Amino acid sequence: MELRYWLIVIGVIVIVGILFDGWRRMRGGSGKLKFKLDHSFSNLPDDDSDPDLLGPPRVVDRKREPEFKEEDMPTMSASELNRRRNIEVPQPEPNRKRHIEPQQGDLNLDADEPVPTLLTPVEDEEEQASLKSHKEQAPVEEVLVINVIARGDEGFKGPALLQNILESGLRFGEMDIFHRHESMAGNGEVLFSMANGVKPGTFDLDDFDLFYTPAVSFFLGLPGPRHPKQAFDLMIAAARKLAHELNGELKDDQRSVMTAQTIEHYRQRIVEFERKKQLAGKR
C-alpha cells in the first residue's frame, strides 16, 4: 500500500510539472508571437472583416472617350455637300463658243489658205457619260438637316443602328454614308442621306459590331429628288423611327429641339425653293 501511495504521489507531481512547463512555454511563446505580429503589421489599418472572404473588386481606370459636344458635329451645308460629292459650282461665263486658232506654222498651211477654227468636241464616250452625269447632278443650293441625338451616354450602338436604318430603306454607299433611294432595294435616285454625327461624318462597316455614335444627321439637298416634299416626309419618318426605337431626340440644323412648327417651316422652305426654281425656268 505504501508503494502504491508513493507512486500515485510521484505521478501527480510529474503531471503537475508537465502542465506547469507547458503553461510556461505557451505563455513565453505567445509573447514572442505577439511581438512578431505587432512588428510585422504595425502599419496596416485595422480590419474587422473575415480574412477568408474575398475583398472588394478592383476598379480598372479605363481611358474615357472624349466628351461629345453638339457644336462639334459636322456641318451639312450646301458647300460642304458639294465638296463631298466633288461637284464644282459653275461660274457664269459669256455665251460664246470656245475655239482655238492655231498658228500657221503648227499646221504647215500656206499663207493664202484660211486658218480654220478648231472646236473642242468630246470624242471619248466615257467622258460624255461623265459630263451627262455631272449635268444631272446639279450643285446643291440648300440643305435640310434633321439631327438625332442619343439621350443616353452609351449612344447609338452599331448593330441596333444598322438594323433600324436598314428597316427604313437606307443603304450604305457613296461618301461612306447611308442613302435612301427611290427603291427600298437601293435603286433609283437618292431621296435623302444619313451621316455620322462625329467628324468626319462617315461610317466604317468593317467595324460596325463595336461601333457606336452619340448622334446621326439626316439631310436632304435641294435641288435633289424630283419630289422633294415626299422625300422629306420619308426622311422625317426615318428620323422619328430611329429616335423612338433607340432613345434619341430630334433636333434641327441649329440643334434646337424639333417641333411641329419646325417641320412645317422645313416644308415651307421646300415650297419656296420650288417656286424660285419655276420662276427661274420661265426667264
C-alpha positions as CSV (number, residue, x, y, z in Angstrom):
1,M,0.0,0.0,0.0
2,E,2.8,2.3,0.8
3,L,4.5,1.8,-2.5
4,R,1.2,2.4,-4.4
5,Y,0.7,5.6,-2.4
6,W,4.1,6.9,-3.3
7,L,3.7,6.0,-6.9
8,I,0.4,8.0,-7.0
9,V,2.1,11.0,-5.3
10,I,5.0,10.9,-7.7
11,G,2.7,10.6,-10.7
12,V,0.6,13.6,-9.6
13,I,3.8,15.6,-9.1
14,V,5.1,14.6,-12.6
15,I,1.7,15.6,-14.2
16,V,1.6,18.9,-12.4
17,G,5.2,19.6,-13.5
18,I,4.4,18.8,-17.2
19,L,1.3,21.0,-17.1
20,F,3.3,23.8,-15.5
21,D,6.1,23.5,-18.0
22,G,3.6,23.5,-20.9
23,W,1.8,26.6,-19.5
24,R,5.1,28.4,-19.1
25,R,6.2,27.6,-22.7
26,M,2.8,28.6,-24.1
27,R,3.0,31.9,-22.2
28,G,6.5,32.6,-23.3
29,G,5.8,31.6,-26.9
30,S,2.6,33.8,-27.2
31,G,4.5,36.8,-26.0
32,K,7.1,36.3,-28.7
33,L,4.5,35.6,-31.4
34,K,2.6,38.7,-30.4
35,F,5.7,40.8,-30.7
36,K,6.4,39.5,-34.1
37,L,2.9,40.0,-35.4
38,D,2.7,43.5,-33.9
39,H,6.1,44.3,-35.5
40,S,5.1,43.0,-39.0
41,F,1.7,44.5,-39.3
42,S,2.0,47.7,-37.2
43,N,1.5,49.9,-40.3
44,L,-1.6,48.2,-41.6
45,P,-5.1,49.6,-40.9
46,D,-7.5,47.7,-38.6
47,D,-9.7,45.3,-40.5
48,D,-12.6,43.5,-38.7
49,S,-13.7,41.6,-41.8
50,D,-13.3,37.9,-42.2
51,P,-9.9,37.1,-43.7
52,D,-11.4,34.1,-45.6
53,L,-13.7,36.4,-47.6
54,L,-12.7,38.0,-50.9
55,G,-12.0,41.7,-50.9
56,P,-14.0,44.2,-53.0
57,P,-13.4,44.2,-56.8
58,R,-10.7,46.3,-58.1
59,V,-11.8,49.1,-60.4
60,V,-9.7,49.5,-63.5
61,D,-9.4,53.1,-64.7
62,R,-10.2,52.8,-68.4
63,K,-9.4,55.6,-70.8
64,R,-12.6,57.7,-71.2
65,E,-13.8,58.7,-74.6
66,P,-13.8,62.5,-75.3
67,E,-17.0,64.2,-74.3
68,F,-19.4,64.7,-77.1
69,K,-20.4,68.3,-77.9
70,E,-23.2,69.0,-80.3
71,E,-21.4,72.1,-81.7
72,D,-18.6,69.9,-82.9
73,M,-20.9,67.9,-85.2
74,P,-20.1,68.0,-88.9
75,T,-21.8,70.9,-90.7
76,M,-24.0,69.7,-93.6
77,S,-24.0,72.9,-95.6
78,A,-24.5,73.2,-99.4
79,S,-20.9,74.0,-100.0
80,E,-19.7,71.1,-97.8
81,L,-22.1,68.7,-99.5
82,N,-21.0,69.8,-103.0
83,R,-17.4,69.3,-101.9
84,R,-18.0,65.8,-100.7
85,R,-19.8,65.0,-104.0
86,N,-17.0,66.5,-106.0
87,I,-19.3,68.9,-107.7
88,E,-17.9,72.2,-108.9
89,V,-20.3,75.1,-108.7
90,P,-20.3,76.6,-112.3
91,Q,-19.3,80.2,-112.7
92,P,-21.2,82.5,-115.0
93,E,-19.4,82.8,-118.4
94,P,-20.2,84.7,-121.6
95,N,-22.3,82.8,-124.0
96,R,-19.8,82.2,-126.8
97,K,-18.1,79.3,-128.5
98,R,-14.8,78.1,-127.2
99,H,-12.3,77.9,-130.1
100,I,-8.6,77.7,-130.7
101,E,-6.8,79.5,-133.5
102,P,-3.6,77.6,-134.2
103,Q,-0.6,79.2,-135.7
104,Q,0.1,78.6,-139.4
105,G,3.5,77.1,-138.6
106,D,1.9,74.4,-136.4
107,L,-0.5,73.3,-139.2
108,N,2.0,73.8,-142.1
109,L,-0.5,76.0,-144.0
110,D,0.1,78.3,-146.9
111,A,-0.3,81.9,-146.3
112,D,-3.2,82.1,-148.8
113,E,-5.3,79.4,-147.1
114,P,-7.7,80.5,-144.4
115,V,-7.0,79.4,-140.9
116,P,-9.8,77.1,-139.7
117,T,-11.5,77.4,-136.3
118,L,-10.9,74.3,-134.2
119,L,-13.7,73.4,-131.8
120,T,-13.2,71.1,-128.8
121,P,-15.6,68.2,-129.3
122,V,-15.8,65.4,-126.8
123,E,-14.7,62.2,-128.5
124,D,-14.5,59.8,-125.6
125,E,-17.8,58.0,-124.8
126,E,-16.8,57.7,-121.1
127,E,-16.2,61.4,-120.9
128,Q,-19.6,62.1,-122.5
129,A,-21.3,59.9,-119.9
130,S,-19.3,61.7,-117.1
131,L,-20.5,65.1,-118.4
132,K,-24.0,63.9,-118.6
133,S,-23.9,62.5,-115.0
134,H,-22.4,65.8,-113.9
135,K,-25.2,67.7,-115.6
136,E,-27.9,65.6,-114.0
137,Q,-26.3,66.0,-110.5
138,A,-26.8,69.8,-110.1
139,P,-24.9,71.6,-107.4
140,V,-26.8,71.7,-104.1
141,E,-28.1,75.2,-103.1
142,E,-29.9,74.4,-99.8
143,V,-29.8,71.5,-97.3
144,L,-32.5,70.4,-94.9
145,V,-31.0,68.7,-91.8
146,I,-32.6,66.6,-89.0
147,N,-30.2,65.6,-86.2
148,V,-31.0,62.7,-83.9
149,I,-29.1,62.9,-80.6
150,A,-28.8,60.0,-78.3
151,R,-30.3,60.6,-74.8
152,G,-28.1,58.1,-73.1
153,D,-24.3,58.2,-72.6
154,E,-23.9,54.9,-74.4
155,G,-25.1,56.5,-77.7
156,F,-26.4,54.5,-80.7
157,K,-24.7,51.1,-80.9
158,G,-23.7,49.9,-84.3
159,P,-25.8,46.7,-84.6
160,A,-29.0,48.3,-83.4
161,L,-28.5,51.4,-85.5
162,L,-27.8,49.4,-88.6
163,Q,-30.9,47.2,-88.2
164,N,-33.0,50.3,-87.6
165,I,-31.9,52.3,-90.7
166,L,-32.0,49.2,-93.0
167,E,-35.6,48.8,-92.0
168,S,-36.2,52.4,-93.2
169,G,-34.7,51.5,-96.5
170,L,-31.3,53.2,-96.2
171,R,-28.3,51.6,-97.8
172,F,-24.5,52.2,-97.4
173,G,-23.0,53.9,-100.4
174,E,-21.3,57.0,-101.8
175,M,-19.2,59.1,-99.4
176,D,-19.2,56.2,-96.9
177,I,-22.6,57.2,-95.5
178,F,-26.1,55.8,-95.9
179,H,-28.7,56.8,-98.5
180,R,-32.4,56.3,-99.1
181,H,-33.1,55.6,-102.7
182,E,-36.4,55.5,-104.6
183,S,-36.4,51.8,-104.2
184,M,-36.0,50.0,-100.8
185,A,-33.5,47.8,-102.6
186,G,-31.2,50.7,-103.1
187,N,-32.0,51.6,-106.7
188,G,-33.1,54.9,-108.3
189,E,-32.3,58.4,-107.3
190,V,-31.2,59.4,-103.8
191,L,-34.0,60.9,-101.8
192,F,-32.1,61.7,-98.6
193,S,-29.0,60.6,-96.7
194,M,-27.7,59.9,-93.2
195,A,-24.2,60.8,-91.9
196,N,-22.4,60.1,-88.7
197,G,-22.7,62.9,-86.1
198,V,-19.0,62.6,-85.2
199,K,-16.4,64.1,-87.6
200,P,-15.6,63.3,-90.4
201,G,-19.2,62.1,-90.6
202,T,-18.5,58.7,-92.2
203,F,-19.2,55.1,-91.2
204,D,-16.9,52.0,-91.2
205,L,-18.9,48.9,-92.0
206,D,-15.9,46.6,-91.2
207,D,-16.0,47.7,-87.5
208,F,-19.8,48.2,-87.1
209,D,-20.2,45.5,-84.4
210,L,-18.1,47.6,-82.0
211,F,-19.2,50.9,-83.4
212,Y,-21.3,53.5,-81.5
213,T,-22.1,57.1,-82.1
214,P,-23.7,59.8,-80.0
215,A,-25.6,61.3,-82.9
216,V,-26.5,61.0,-86.6
217,S,-27.6,63.6,-89.2
218,F,-30.3,63.0,-91.8
219,F,-30.1,65.5,-94.7
220,L,-31.8,66.3,-98.0
221,G,-30.2,68.5,-100.6
222,L,-32.1,71.0,-102.9
223,P,-32.2,70.7,-105.8
224,G,-32.3,66.9,-105.4
225,P,-35.1,64.4,-105.7
226,R,-37.9,65.0,-108.2
227,H,-40.5,65.1,-105.4
228,P,-38.7,66.8,-102.5
229,K,-41.8,67.1,-100.3
230,Q,-42.5,63.3,-100.4
231,A,-38.7,62.7,-99.8
232,F,-38.8,65.0,-96.8
233,D,-41.8,63.1,-95.3
234,L,-39.8,59.8,-95.7
235,M,-36.8,61.4,-94.0
236,I,-38.9,62.6,-91.1
237,A,-40.4,59.1,-90.7
238,A,-37.0,57.5,-90.7
239,A,-35.6,60.0,-88.1
240,R,-38.7,59.6,-85.9
241,K,-38.4,55.8,-86.0
242,L,-34.7,55.9,-85.0
243,A,-35.4,58.4,-82.2
244,H,-38.3,56.3,-80.9
245,E,-36.7,52.9,-81.0
246,L,-33.2,53.9,-79.9
247,N,-34.0,56.6,-77.4
248,G,-33.0,59.6,-79.3
249,E,-34.1,63.2,-79.6
250,L,-34.9,65.1,-82.8
251,K,-33.1,68.5,-83.4
252,D,-33.0,70.9,-86.3
253,D,-30.0,72.2,-88.2
254,Q,-29.4,74.8,-85.4
255,R,-29.5,71.9,-82.9
256,S,-32.7,73.2,-81.3
257,V,-35.4,70.7,-80.3
258,M,-37.5,69.8,-83.4
259,T,-41.1,70.8,-83.1
260,A,-44.2,70.6,-85.3
261,Q,-43.6,74.2,-86.2
262,T,-40.0,73.4,-87.3
263,I,-41.2,70.6,-89.5
264,E,-43.8,72.9,-91.1
265,H,-41.1,75.5,-91.6
266,Y,-38.9,72.9,-93.4
267,R,-41.9,72.1,-95.8
268,Q,-42.3,75.8,-96.5
269,R,-38.6,76.1,-97.4
270,I,-39.2,73.3,-100.0
271,V,-42.2,75.1,-101.4
272,E,-40.3,78.4,-101.6
273,F,-37.3,76.7,-103.3
274,E,-39.5,75.1,-105.9
275,R,-41.3,78.4,-106.6
276,K,-38.0,80.2,-107.2
277,K,-36.9,77.3,-109.4
278,Q,-40.0,77.6,-111.5
279,L,-39.6,81.4,-111.8
280,A,-36.0,81.0,-112.9
281,G,-37.1,78.5,-115.5
282,K,-39.6,80.8,-117.1
283,R,-37.0,83.5,-117.7
